[in-house]
């Protein structure tokens, strides 16, 4: 059977993932057949997973993190709500999520039987007043977004932490920094464990971290929080498991270590500066063409270039997605270079 050729990244403009760093690719190939889901047997990759958690804690501002390498942001978000539900003492749990929250929270609420209360936005970030109105004694978690997937915006995490601390139900604060976590350390945003009383946090090495897919990350401030997820594993050498998936390839774990070794912090800082400059350049170019652009505060551009133009450039081979409002959405991953953007604009000008 002919397997075909995987999608080239040369014309991919909207992906949250990118080509892995060469060191990450090589490490993934070496550890592809190992299983961190059975740490008693595969102790080498289990040790690497502990290293990843420590390194991700460094990125997110936590000295002694607990956590594990998940399949991605969806699993990490599901698990964060699952542990919040499990620790709470209510038969009717609810979670307060910004309207900008990732669709994985809808999945999580459905799977877990948790009521999802959606707080409207004030501009592009969550309304604190709306969050406060939605909180009650059955609220088990409040979610803040640190790098929204449509507009790259960061919710006021310290203010959300204050609201969460004063809430009657003793909820947890979860921050979804799946995409933003590898660019936010080089900005002035307050978003991580060092900035506020964050309990759990999603951060994905396989996005801006340049690890292979799948390599997500769930971090917790304390090991006791993750104990809420533990189930017995009687036939394994290890006696319990906190992950959602059981068997997992060690490829993501090893690649995350390799990418962090190669790029943290200077390589990631340089990439952020390049990506942010590209976002601001593209925004300026589109404005010169008369397009309405949402100013990029992180390396992500949303612009109303018109439905017909989006369809035309997609027909020309560009992989470009839309926001819910219909704007074109450009994610400045490492593979999206200035040369790539120039080629896109040439096609855009030709086609409309």
N, C-alpha and C positions, 0 to 999 in steps of 0.2 A: 504494500500500500504506500502510495506517495504521500508523505507527511506535509509537503508544502513548505513555504518559507514564512517564518514569523513576521509580524508587523514590524517594519522599520520605524525607528523613532524620528527619522529625519523630517517627517511632516506631521508629527503628533504635537498638537498645541494645547490640549486640555487635560492631559493625564496627570493624576496625582503621583504616578510612579515614573521612574526613569531608568535608563540603562545603568546597571550596577557598576560600581567601581571595579576595575580589573582584579584587585586583591580580594574583593568580596566574591566575585565570580569564581575565582580559583578556590577559595575556602569552601564555598558552597559545594563544588564538585567533590572535594575531599571528604566532606561530612554528610553527603546526601543520603547515605544508607543508615545513618545513626538515628536513634530515637530518644530524644530528651524526655519523652513521656514515660520512659522506664529508666530513671536515673541510676538505679542500683546496678543495672547491666551496662548501660552506656555512660560510665562515670566521666569520661573525658569530655563529652559534649555537655554533660550536666555541669561540670566545672566551668565550661565556657558560658553557659547560660547565666551562671552566677556573676561572671565577669560582665556580661552584657547588662544585667540589671544594675550593677554598681556603676557602670559607665553611663547608662541612661539616667541614673540618679544624679550624676555629676552634671549632665546636660540640663536636667530639670530642677537643679538646686536642692537636692536632698542627699545628705551624707550617708545615711544607712538605709537605703530603700529596700523594700520587699517587692516582689513581682516576678514576672516570667515573660518569656517571648511567646506572644500569641500569633495567630494566623493573620492578624491585621486589626485595624481600628474597630471593625464591627464586633469581633469577638471580645476585644478589650472593653468596649462600651457595654456589651451585654453582661460581661462578668462584673463590671463595676456596679451596675444596677442590681445584679443578682446578689452580690454580697451585701449591698445596702438593704435590699428586701429581707435577706436572711437574718440580719442582725436586728431588725426592727420588730417591735411588739405590736403589730396591728394586722387585722384581717383584711383591711382595705388600703393597701399601700398605694401611694401616688408619687410620681416624680415630676418635678418642674424643669422643663427644658425650653431654651429659647427657640423662637420660630426659625432661627438660623441653624438649629441643630441638625446634625447629619441624620439621614434616613435610617441609620442603624438603630437609633433610639426608638423608632416606630417598631422595628423588628423586635427589639428587646422587650418593649412593653407587651407586645403580642405574645411572645414566647413565655414571658414570666408572669403574665396575668396582673400586670401593674398598670394603673391608670396613668396615662401620659397627659400632663397639663402643660399646654404650650403657651409660653409667655410671649406677647408681641414685642416687636423691636421699637427702639427709639432711634430712628435713623437706621443704622446697620448693626447696632448692638442691642442687647436685651434691655428692656425697660425694667429698672430696679423696682419701680412702683408696682408694675404688673406682677413681678416675681413675689413681692411681699404680699400682695392680695391673694395669690394662689396658694401660699403656704398654710398648712394646718397641722393638726396633731398626727395625721396619717401620712405626712410627707416624709419619705425615707431618703430622698436624695434631691439635690439641686445640681443642675448641670450648667457649666460655663464653657463657652467655646473660645479657644485660643488659636485663631486662624480658621475662619469659616471657609467652607469649601466653595462657596459661590463668590464671595467678595473679599476674602482674606482679612476679615475683621476680628478684633479681639475684644471679648466682653470685659467689663470691669471686674476682674476676678477678686481683688481685695474687698470691694464693696459687696460682692456676692457672698464672700466668706463671712462678712459681718452679719448679713441677713440670715445666713445658714446657722451661725452660732446662736442667734437670738430666736430661732424658730422653735415652736413648741414640741415638735416631734423628734428632736435630736437627729436631724437628717445629716447625711454626709454631703460633702462638696466634691463633685467629680468634674475635672477639667478635660475636655477633649482637645488635645493638642496633637492629634494624629499627623496632620500635615505641618502645622506651624512649629512643632517642637524643635526642629533643627534649624530654624531661622530666627526664632524669637530670642535666643540667648544673645544675639548681636544687635538687638534693638533696645529701646528704653521701656518697653512694655513690662508691666507687672503681671506675671502669668503663671508662675510655677510655685513649687513648694517653699522656696525661700522668700517669696513675696506675699504669701497669704496662707491661711490655715486650710490648705488643700488636703483632702484625704486620699483621693485616688486620681490617677492621671493616665491618659492614653497618649502614647508617643510612638510613631512608627518609623523604624529604621529603613523600611523599604520604600519610603516616600523621599523626602529631601535628604534622608540619611544615606541613600545610594547603596543600600544592601539589596540582596535579591528578594524577590517575592516567593513565599510569604515570610515576612519578618515584622510583625507588629510588636507592641509593647504595652503591658499593663504594669503600672507602678502604684504602690501603696505606701503611705507614710509609716505604717506599722505592720509588722508580721501578723499581729492578732486580727487585723481586718481580713487578710487573706484566709485565715482559718475558717471564716464563714463559708468558704467555698469547698472545703476539704471533704472528700469522700474516701472510704476505705478501698484499698486495692489488694485484696487478699492473695491473689496469685502472683503478684509482682514482688521483686526483692524489696522495693520501697513499699511502705505500709499505707500511704495515702496519696491523694493527688488533688491539686487545686485547679488544674486547667479544665477548660471546657472540652477541647478535643483531647483524645487520649494519645494515640500514636501521632507523633509529629516528626517530620524530617529535621535532622540537625543542620540542614543546609542554611536555613534562615538564621539560626543561632550563630553558626561559624562565620557567616558572611557579615553579620552585624558587628562582631568583634573585629573582623578585618577592616571593615569600612571605618569604624571608630578609630582604630589604630592608625589608619592612613590619614584621616581627615580632621579629627577633633584635636584642638579647636580651630586651628589656623585655616585648614582647607575648607571647612564649613563657613568660616567667616568670609573668606575670599569668594566662595560661591554665592553666599547671600548678597554680598556687595555687587557682584556681577549681575545676579538675577534681579535685584531691586533696580539697578540702573537700567536694565533692559525693560523692566515693567514701566518705568517712568518715561523712557524713550518711546516705547510703543504707544503709551497713552498720549504723549505729545503729538506723535505722528497722526494718530487717529483724530485727534481734535483738529489738527490742521486740515483734515479732510471733511470737517463738519460733523463728525460723529460725536454723540454724547457718551462720555466716558466717566465711569466711577473711579475717582482718584485712587491709585493703588497705595495702600499703607503697608502691605506686604507684597511679595513678588507674585501678584495675581491681578490681572486686568479684566474688568467686565466693561464691554462697550456695545452700544446699540448701533451695529453696522447695517441692520436691516435683515429681515428674514430671507429675502431673495439673495442677498449677498452671501449669507451663511450657506445657503443651499448650493450656490454656485461654486464657492471655494471647496466645499465638501465634494462636489462632483469632480473638481480638479485634483482631488486626492488629499486635501488637507483634513486632518482629524480634529474637528472643532466642535465643541459642545455648547449648549445654551444654558443660561441661568433659568430659573423658574419664570422670570419676567421676560425671557426671550433674548437677553443680551448674549453676544458672543463672549466666551470665557477662555482666557489665555492664562495658562499656568506656567510660570517661568522656571521650569525644571532645568537641571544642568544641560540637557540636550537641546533646549530651546535657546539657540545662540543669536547674536545680533544678525549674523548672516542668514539664519533661518527666517527671522522676522522680516528682513529686507526682501527675501524671496516671496514671503507671504504677501507683503504689501504690494509687490509688483503684480502678483496674480490678482489681488483684490482690486487694484486700480484698472486692470485690464478687463475684469469680468463685470464691473458694474458701471 
